[in-house]
Amino acid sequence: MAQQATAFELVRNALRSGGIPAALEQLENQLRLERKYHELFEVLKMRARHRAGLPLLYTDPPDPMPDEQRQLLEDGLLAACREVGLLLLESGAVREGWIYLRPVGDMRLAREALARVAVTDANVDELVEVLLHEGVDTERGFRLVLEKYGTCSAITSYDTVVAQRSKKERQQAAALLVEQLHRELLESLRHDIQRQQGVMPSETTIAELVADRDWLFGEFAYHVDTTHLASVMRCARVLDDRRHVELARDMAEYGLRLSPQFQYRSEEPFAETYPAHALWFDALLGRRVDEALDYFRRKAEELSVDQHGALPRETWIDLLVRVGRPAEALREALRLLPEAGPTTGVAPSLWELGELAGDFGPIIDYYRQAGNLLGYATGLLCAETRGDGK
């Protein structure tokens, strides 16, 4: 009680000697010492309001403020949010710290602060919530899901959360999934071979391990959850760095040999899951490119948009871009996608295709013929920014 009374006296003495600023500073120091960060926030709010020439406590809606006064208040409040948010994160209060940091809007600051928070059983749920679901650091959040909750939860998180994020974030998460499942499948195969042949195999890839060992693939035989394998094939389509595409293709080779009961069908144009994905990954690796282009072109042209949506057409256009044919991709997008209605975001937009092709002329012509003034003008403006106005 004596120590508490002393703190009270210090605040009152500071007020008498230095006025409100001194009292607030004394109170701030005491609350920092006691790590009472929510209460500290209230003090910092009072300081911001006092500096802006406003009453210390918010009561009735204020009269309109001059711009300079409003800016001073907003800056002070954001600074308070930033400071208390960081203090809470440093103390391990992940969710509470993020509540204060969210209004600041500085994702890099939050990401760097959260990178210093050690993962524990007590805070892992909160870290996943903030990193993954709040989008502060999708890659780290997804990695935590994969490490702490397993592949099944990670696939669910990919479909429900990551699939709505940027291409870069989807690629980061898909790469983690591919690495994890490839590692599991490779080890499972190696140990099964050792068990049956009495020696650990020397081969280092899945394709090499299964090449001359048909006995691995009985009617009911599998070495990794086959629903996980089919799902990871789908997630891996977004990848474009060679190492991860190679890993995905390696797993597809295993899938091709599975018993028919494990050959689950996917959505078109990947209905034949492993043959179609093997062809897709091969094309990205510079193999069987013409075969892949022919296959996915036919799918785009033959599959009904009413029944299958835009995905077959977008997949075809995306493939053209990814094998280095953006001008053709643009022509095909103008030919196939205007009738498709809502698109899936798999293929680049018309404007991205124009940029990739270095030519907005086809887009300008298309919108002019369609009588779409906004599209026509947008095309002209995009071309003008490139210095090739038409």
Summary of the structure (lengths in Angstrom):
residues: 390
radius of gyration: 29.2
end to end distance: 81.1
largest distance: 89.1
contacts: 1194
relative contact order: 0.04
helix: 72%
strand: 1%
